[in-house]
């Protein structure tokens, strides 16, 4: 298992080894954002990378959007694309060290980038990070993937067992509107903090 630390992720960006980066907000997340009405939601995108989701949210009137990433390069990239994005909402650091609370977490490639041994810690940190009735919404892979490097996969049954103690599983279904290369490989999740 590679050490998935700050250096690992910085090097992936420097070497342009960013296969997860599709260059735009993915359709299932875009369609979810499009039906959100409360522009005051405090939203977190963990392991946000180049964070087209943050860009889309910000450009659509959501100004309370935060991105955290271990790697600095993607945060710089986002700031270059949107110079007016508040610098204090771009957090260069570790999600597990974050000490803020949010109404909504957008999950896009973060869960599957973490070493699977951190999944229980992910669930408890998400629960701690979310406000009352807060949600995790987004996409996770529902296929077996790699065992020694990201992305890491899994299946619906494993994920239900992982989340059901601390979250009400509102939705955990195969995304009907995934981008073509990910068709039938993603679960769309909407998990509400218990």
Secondary structure, 3 states (H helix, E strand, C coil): CCCCCHHHHHHHHHCCCCCCCCCCCCHHHHHHHHCCCCCCCCEEEECCCCCHHHHHHHHCCCCCEEEEECCCHHHHHHHHHCCCCCHHHEEECCHHHCCCCEEEEEEECCHHHCCHHHHHHHHHHHHHHEEEEEEEEEEEECCCCCCCCCCCCCCHHHHHHHHCCCEEEEEEEECCCCCHHHCCCEEEEEEEEC
